[in-house]
Amino acid sequence: MSVEFDRRMLEALICPVTQTGLRYDVDRQELISTAAGLAYPIRDGIPVMLQDEARRLD
């Protein structure tokens, strides 16, 4: 069973690398930092805000 990400959390979260806002990608279940070029995964409804866990955007 997949846990839904609470979108209200998005208002409080910022990119740990650039300190800028994030965009929620519903299809990929990721938080996107355009400024850093990174996508942070959401696992079991919890954002993993670690640079080492982030996917580089192409």
Order of alpha helices (4+ residues) and beta strands (2+ residues): beta-beta-beta-beta-beta
